Amino acid sequence: MAAGVALATAASYGFALPMPYVAPILTLILLARSSQPLPLKGIVGITVLIALTTSTGLVLIPVLRYATFSGVLLVGLALFMCFRQMQRGGNPLPATFLVVGLTLIAAAGTTSFDLAKTVVEALAKGMFLAGLMIGLSHWLFPEPPNAPVAAPPPVAMDVDAGWIGLRAALVVLPSFLLALSDPASFIPLIWKSVGLGQQACATHAQNAMREILGATLLGGLLAVVFWTALTVFPDLWMFFLWTLLFTLVFARKLYGLGGTRLSPGLWVNTLVTMILLLGQSVQDSVAGKDVYKAFAIRMGLFTAVTLYACAMVYLIDQRRVGKQTTT
């Protein structure tokens, strides 16, 4: 995992891909879900699937431009159906990218259709590069024959799937509304909110604060430490080596080698948050912006949407338990 994420980071920034943090994030997510490499046909197929699912957001652009309220209702309904389908045993990968298309692409297209196309292109290129880096990492470090296969996520009952889908949709929707005002500035926030929506699907109310808020705060702290170390020798190869080290440390936690009682999802989302914050900080530095001010604002927004997500998990769970008790 560490090699794959580090290689994807070096390649995406080395080739100056748009949204270069996409490839390492996708590499991390795919390696956390499966221990098997993707064949070339599979890489091409998933890339085409991502391009098609995310492009659904392009269809909503005219509705959001000329009938904003109706467009927001359609997005909310579609988010609910996507998250509910994931809870009922649907394939999480296309559903996740459908959520990204409905939020990230649709919001970007309200101000610039070219920006929306650029985001779709960035996601497709990032997925293709992630697939190649996963194959390369498996070639460098082959999986042992007796490697355990990840268990499929549990399938929720229809009633529970509806409540959980509603909870996740309510987590994602405010960030989407905020991004409608300035999509280019809030792209990382939508990425974060989609991740929070998925965490909300897999988190119980009693663990919400620890799992959801813990991943955000720890990811922010890691981003600060990483950036401080990187400024000593700001070089692409040092970026690769630091990514390798940080991912290796937390991959041990993810696979239960470090003696942790926390869930694997917390470690994955911690690393995703770190990569998001670092990637945006690198882009701010290249653009000549005040990196530290931008990071503080971005971290504040991440923390705010995370606290809101914790509140939604608690309130919806309380409502669901109350309904089940009365029936």
N, C-alpha and C positions, 0 to 999 in steps of 0.2 A: 504494500500500500504506500509506504513512504517513498519508495523509488518512483512509483507511478505518478503520485501527486507532484513530486519534485521535478520529474521530467516534463510533465505537462506544464508546470509553471515556467520552466526555462524555455520551452518551445514556444508557448503562447506569447511571452514577453519578447523573446528573441525574434519572432516573426512579426511582432507588432500587430497582433490580431485585435480587432475591435472587441472591447470588453474582455481583456485578456484573462480576467479571473474566472471566466466561465469554464474553461477547459479543466483547470485543477479542481474546481468544485464538482464538476460532473465525474471526473476521475475518482474523486474521493467517494462520492455517493454510489457509483457503480461497483467499486471495489468493496465497499462496506456491505453491499447487498449480495454479491456473488463472488465466489473464489475462482471462477473459471474465466479464461480469456475469451474475447469475442472474435469469431472468425471474420474475415474481410467482408463477406456477404452480410454478416450480422451488423457490422459497423456501418456499411452503406445503408442497410435497411433501417436501422435506428436513426441515422442522420436524416433520411427522407421522412421518416415518421415524425421526427421532431419538427422539421420544416413545415410539414402539413398541419400538425396539431397547433403549433404556435401561430401559424398563418390564419387560424380561425379568428384571431383578434382583429385582423384586417377587415373582416366582414362587419364588425361592430363599429368601426370608425365613423361612417356616415350617421349612424343612429346616435352615437355619443356627441357628435358635432351639432346635429340639428334637432335632436329630441333627447337631451341629456338625461332627464329624469327616467324616461322609458329605457334608455340605454343602461343606466345604473341598475335598474330593476332586473333587466335581462342578465347582466353580469352577475348580480347577486344570486339569481335563480340558477344560472349555469354553474357557479361555484359550489352551491349547495349540492347539485346533482353530481358533480365530479367527486367531491369529498365523500358523499354518501356511497357512490359506486365503489370507491376505494375500500370503504369499510365493509362492503358486501362481497369482497373477494376479487374485485377488478384489478387489472394490471396497474400497479402504481406509477410506472414510468410514463406511459402516454397520458394518464390522468393528470400527473404533475405538470407536464408540459402544456396540456390543455389549459390548466389553471394559469400558467405563465402567459400563454397566449391571450387569455381572456383579460388579464390584468396588465401585464407589462407592455405587450404589443398594442393593445387597444388604447391604453393611456398615452403611449408614445405617439400614436397616429393622430390623436386629437390636435396636436400642434404641428406635426410634420409627418407626412406619409413616408418621406425618405428616412426619417429617424426610425420609424417602425420597421421598414425594410432592413435597415442596418442592424437592428436588434435581432431580427429573424436570421440574418446572415451570420451574425456573431454566434448565435446559439447553434446553428448548423455546423459552422466551422469548429466551434468549441467541442461539439459532440464527436465530430470526425477525428479531431486531434486526440481527444480523450480516449477513444477506442484504440487508436494506434499506440498511445502511451501505455495503455493497459496491456496490450499484447507484448510490447517491448519489456515491460516490467515482469511479466510472466516468463518471458524468454530468459531474462537475466536471473530471475529467482523463481524457478519452477515450483509449482504447488506440489506438496507431497501427496502420494497416492491415497493416503488415508485421511486427507484433510476433511474436516467436518463440513457438511452442507448446511447453509443457513436455513433455518426453519421458516416456512411461510408465515406471514402475519396472521393472527387469528381473525376469523370472520365474525362480524358482529350480527346480532339479530336485527331484523328489519326495523324494529322500533328504535333500538339503540343506534343503529346506523343513521337514522334520520336525525336524532338529537346530536350525534357527533358531527355529522355533516353540517348542520346548522351552526354549531359552535365554531367549526373551522372557517366557514364562510364569513361569519361575523368577525373573526379575527383578521381575515385578509382584507375585507371591504374598506375599512377606514384608510388604510395605506393607499389603496387604489384611488379613493376620492381625493386624497391629498396629492397624489401624483398627477391628477388631471390638471392641476394648476401649473406644474412645471415638471414634466415627465423626465427630462434629461437629468435633473438634480436628484430625483427620487427613485431612480432605477435600483440602487442598492437597497433602499427601504422596501420596495416591492419584493425583491429577492428574499429579504429577511422575513417579511410577513408571510410569504408562501411557505417558507420553512417553519415559521411559527404555527401556521395552519396545520401542517403535517404533524408537528409536535403535539398540538392540541388534540389531534385524532388519537394519539397513542399515549396520552397522559391522563391520569386520574386527578381529580381535584386536590387530593391530599398531597400529591407530588408535584403539582404545577409550579409552585414557587421555586422549588429546588431544581427541577428539570429545565424549565423554560427560562426563568430568570438567571439561574446558575450558568447555563450555556452562553447567554448573552454577555454577562459580566465577565466571565472567565475568558471568553473570546476577545473581548475588548482589552483585557489586561494582557493577554498574549500578543495582541497586535501592537501594543505599546512596547513591550519587551523586544519583540521581533524588529520593529522599526528602529528602536534605539541601537540594537546590535548591527542592523544593516547600515546605519549611517556611519559606522566606523570605517567600513569598506563598501561603499555603494557600487557594487558590481553585480552583473547578471549571475556570474558563477557563485558569488557569495549568497545571492538570493536563492539559488538552487540549493546550496549546502545548508543554509538556515532552514529552508522549507523541509529538506530531508530530515534534519535533526528534530524539528518541532513535530512533524508528522510521525516520526518514528517513536517519540516519547508517548504520544497520545494513542498511536495505534496499539501499543502494548496495553493501554487501559481499555481500548475498544475490544480487544480480543481476550480480555480477562487475564493478561499475563502480569499485571501490576498489582493484583490483590485489591481491586476496587469493588464497592457494593453499588456503585452508580450504574445506570443503564447505558448500553452502548449508544443509544440515541443522543444522550447528553454529550458524549465525546465527539460524535460526528457533527452535531450542530455547533459545538464549540469551535471546531476546526473550520467549519463553513463560515461562521461569523468572523473568525480571524482572517481568512482569505478574502472575504468581502471587504473588510475594513482596510486591509493592506493594499488590495488592488485599487481601491478608490483613492487611497493616499498616494500611491505611485502615480496615478493619473493626475491628481491635483498637483503633485510636484512637477511633472512634465509640463503642465499648463501654466506653471508659475504662480499658483494660488498659495495662500497661507495654509500649509498642510495641517498645522496644529489646531488652528481655529476651525477648519473644515471637519477635522476628526472629532473635535469636541461637540460640534453641532450634530454630526452624524451619530455619534455615540449616544447623545441625549435623545435623539429620535428613536434609535434602536431600543433604548431602555424604556422610553414611553410606550412604544407599541408592544413591548414585551410585558410591561405591567398591565396594559389593557388586555393582552391575551390571557394573562393569569386571571384577571377579573372575569373574563368571559367563560373560561373553563369552570371557575367556581360557580358563577351565577347559573349557567346552563345546567351544570350537574345538579345544583340544588333544585332547579325547576324540574329536571327529569325525575329525580328521586321523589319529589312531591307528587308528580303526576302518577308515578308507579305506585306510590303508597295509597293514593285515593282510589285507584282502580283495583 
